[in-house]
Amino acid sequence: MSATPQASPLSGLARALVQAGRLKEAEAEQLLIQANHEKRSLIEQIIASQKISSLDLARFVADTFGYPLLDLAVYDETHIPSNAIDRKLIAAHRVIPLNKRGNRLSVAIADPTNLRALDEIRFQTGLGVDPIVVEHPKLLPLVAKYAETAEETLKSLTTDDINLDFLDEESAAKTDDAASQEIDDAPVVRFIQKMLLDAINDGASDIHFEPYEKYYRIRVRVDGVLREVATPPLVIKDKIASRIKVISRLNIAEKRVPQDGRMKLVLSKNRTIDFRVSTLPTLQGEKIVLRILDPTSATLGIEALGYEPEQKAVLLEAISRPYGMVLVTGPTGSGKTVSLYTCLNILNKDGVNISTAEDPAEINLAGINQVNVDDKAGLTFAVALRAFLRQDPDIIMVGEVRDLETAEIAIKAAQTGHMVMSTLHTNDAPATLTRLMNMGVPTFNIASSILLITAQRLARRLCTCKKLIDVPNQALLDAGFTEADLDGSWTLYGPGSCERCKGTGYKGRVGIYQVMPISEATQRLIMSGAGEMDLAEQAAREGVKTLRESGLLKVKQGLTSLDEVLSTTNV
């Protein structure tokens, strides 16, 4: 964005800060010069200089100019009237429409002294504009999201926008030769980009390119459910596969064995999307699955994940301990990585050394030492863990405990003054303990090291078009509700149908959690070699909600439907 030229002498926000004694006049003038030189707004320059924090600045602006202050972190994005303001104005002035009522439009803005922005919005919309002050860093992600439509972004993209970062010149030359032979086809390039952009805008987590004998189809997974989005001609299947493999630095000549790689799509100067690429040779050609890796998901904050207040308190208390082990369990795609990274983001401070070993690292976070496990090269989880222990760590995150060796090293690290976090593929929290026992980990090691286990599932969140439904009481009792729950104080909702959710009735997902701290009584049971049933009964006595109970609580809150909870949890 080009910065709005500032008048001299000082005016607007700069003048107000000087008059209030928050900045010296010389400092304000210097910040203005720097802002103009670097082509950024004054507010951006002030925050970058760290002279005033973004929150303090927002509070000052609201108090000084008499506008309301809003925390965008708690604002429901679904209420944004996306077409109320021209997208070019959103990008140019960093504003977001919040609410339209009658002939008034509420607009989120970091600097309400930017009268040019407000005048242009009034002129374009024909509405009266009510500025709402927000923090600038919280405004930027929304601006990036609403500034361009998929079509506009697609038009602005060229084939050069996808960076081909080859490992060496020789491989680059080989791949370039192959690429010129096999994929010299601009329509294919544009088609792939369109598929990627549409998937990103729909909030998809995966894209499947699937060849069959008679047809070729492309499916995307949105909110955990696959749906077909395109059936391109069968003749281009090889060109699509080759194009994706070139971008992902994979061997395009090798079609007999599975391959894994990564690629990056540059959407704009301040937004890039990473993809994890997996190829699989099938009878009819190569099936390719792209996992969309969203770096913003780890920075949403723990409130956005859906933990109940008491669950959140227990989890935060456990991860703040100086040593011990915290395990997150659940099936593939249940959000384990996001939960772990949210915890790491909370703990990521200047005085803490954090190391992670993953296969592969899905989310890049500044300030955390991330290692990609490579079994072929001999860099296993166990080898990485041993190396971490010689790197003076405070917190260690292991992507997955797969075998006895990794489990033993992780537990020893937890016993010797380190906080260890990891994931495990089990059905619920009590089953995790028996799984470790079955691996061969001694019971006394399990009892002395593990602080907390959290199991999780992702259920689809009801769209705003949700509707009231009537279900017999017996069906509710069978689902797990008690007689006391059926007191008429809450309403049962089911999926509706609208354009926003494309008729599915669901938009987004919400986490369902079982958070089980390891108490002294549970430790004694573990030491005695108790089974899963005994451990689950002890957890229930201590007030730990099962996954089903946590899911039913989400139903009572109107966040998800009963069918979703029944399909994602066991009684």
C-alpha positions, 0 to 999 in steps of 0.5 A, a space after each residue: 500500500 502506498 502511504 498517504 502523503 502527510 501534511 507538514 507541519 504535523 497533523 492528525 494522529 501525529 499531532 495528537 500524539 505530540 500534544 498528549 506527550 506520547 511522542 516528541 515532535 522530532 520523533 513524530 517528524 522522523 517517523 513520518 519521514 520513514 513512513 513516506 520513505 518506506 511507503 507505509 502508513 504512520 500507524 504501521 511505522 509507529 508500531 514497527 518502531 515499538 515506541 507505542 504498542 498496537 493496543 495502547 495506540 488503539 486505546 489512545 486513538 479511541 479516547 482522543 477522537 471519541 470513537 468506540 474501540 473493538 477487539 477484532 479477536 472476538 468479532 464474528 467474521 461471518 457478520 462482515 458484509 463483504 460487498 459493502 465496500 469496493 475491494 480496492 478501497 479495502 486494500 488501499 486504506 486498510 479498512 473492513 466493513 463491520 455492519 450495515 444498518 439502514 443508511 449507516 455503515 460501521 467501518 473498522 479502521 486503525 487511524 480514523 484521522 485518515 479522512 481521505 479513506 472515510 470520504 472515499 467510502 462515503 462517496 462509493 457507498 452513498 452511506 454515512 460512515 461510523 469509524 470503529 477503532 481496531 488494532 492495526 495488526 488484527 486488522 491486516 489478516 482480514 484486509 488480506 482476506 477481503 481485499 481480493 476475490 479469487 478471480 481478481 487474484 487469478 488475473 493478477 497471477 502469472 506463472 512466475 508467481 509460483 516460486 520454483 526453488 530447486 535444490 541445485 542447478 543440475 536438478 533445475 536444468 533437468 527439471 526445466 528440460 522435462 517441464 518444457 517437453 511435458 507441460 508447455 501448456 498455459 491453460 493447464 497452468 491457469 487451471 491448476 492455479 484456479 483450483 488452488 485459489 478456489 480451494 483456499 477461498 472455500 477454506 479447504 484443507 485438502 485437494 485430491 486430483 484423482 485419475 480413473 479409467 473413464 474420467 478424471 475428477 478433482 475433489 476438495 475437503 471442506 470442513 472434513 467432508 470431500 466434495 467434487 469440484 471439477 471433472 477436467 478432460 482425462 487427456 490432461 491428467 499427465 500434464 496436471 501431474 507433471 506441473 504439480 511435480 515440477 513445482 514441488 521439486 519431485 522427480 517427474 520421470 518417476 511414476 512407479 513409487 509414491 513421492 512427497 514434496 512441498 510447494 508454495 503459492 504466492 498470492 500477494 506481497 504479504 500472503 503466501 500459502 504452503 502446500 504439502 504434496 503427496 503422489 500415489 501411483 494407481 492403476 490409472 495414473 498418479 493420484 495427487 493430494 495437496 494438503 493446504 497448510 495455513 500458517 495463521 491457524 497456529 496464531 488464532 489463540 487458544 480461545 478460538 480452538 473451542 476448549 471449555 473454560 475448565 479444560 482450558 485452565 487445566 491445559 494452560 496449567 499443565 503446559 506452564 509446568 517446568 517439566 513433564 509430558 503433555 500428550 495430544 491424541 486423536 485420528 489424522 486430521 483432528 487438529 492435533 498439530 494446531 493444538 500443539 502449536 497454539 500451546 507452543 505459541 503461548 510458551 514462545 518467549 525470548 527466554 525459552 528454547 523450543 525445539 520440534 521434530 516433525 514429519 514434516 513441519 507443517 506450520 512455520 513459527 518464528 522463534 522455534 527450532 523446527 527439524 524435519 524428520 528424514 528416515 531415509 537419511 537416518 534422521 528419525 524421531 529418536 535421533 532428533 530427540 537425542 540431538 535436542 537433549 544436547 541443545 540445551 532445550 526447555 521445551 521439546 515437541 515430538 511430532 508423533 510417538 511411533 515406537 518404543 525408542 522414541 517413547 522412552 527418550 521422550 519420557 526420559 527427557 520429561 523426567 530430566 527437567 524438560 517439558 515434552 509435548 507430543 501426539 499419539 494416534 489413539 481413540 481417547 485419553 485413557 486409551 493412550 495410557 494402555 497404548 504406551 504400556 502395550 508399546 513396552 514403556 514401563 508403568 513407573 515411567 508413564 506414571 512419573 512423567 505424563 502430566 496431562 492427556 488431551 483427546 480431540 475431534 473436529 465436528 462441523 460448526 453449524 452455519 448461521 442459517 441453522 434451524 430449530 429441530 424437534 427430536 424425541 426425548 428418548 433419542 436425546 437420552 440414547 445419545 447421552 443426555 441425562 434427564 437433568 439436561 432435558 430441562 428446556 433451558 436450551 434449544 436443539 439446532 440442526 443444519 439449514 441451507 444458505 448460499 454461505 454454506 453452499 447448502 450444507 448447513 455447516 461452515 467451519 469446525 469446532 473442537 471437541 476435547 477430553 482433557 485428562 490430568 494425571 492425578 495421584 489416584 490415576 498414577 497408582 492405577 497405572 503403576 498397578 497395570 490397570 486397564 483402559 476401563 478402570 482408567 476411564 472410570 477413575 477419570 469420570 470420578 474426577 470430573 473429566 468429560 468424555 468426548 461424547 459429553 464434551 460434544 453434547 455440551 457443544 450441542 447445548 450451546 448451539 455450535 454443532 448438531 447432534 448428528 455431527 457429535 454422534 458421528 465423531 464420538 463413541 458413547 
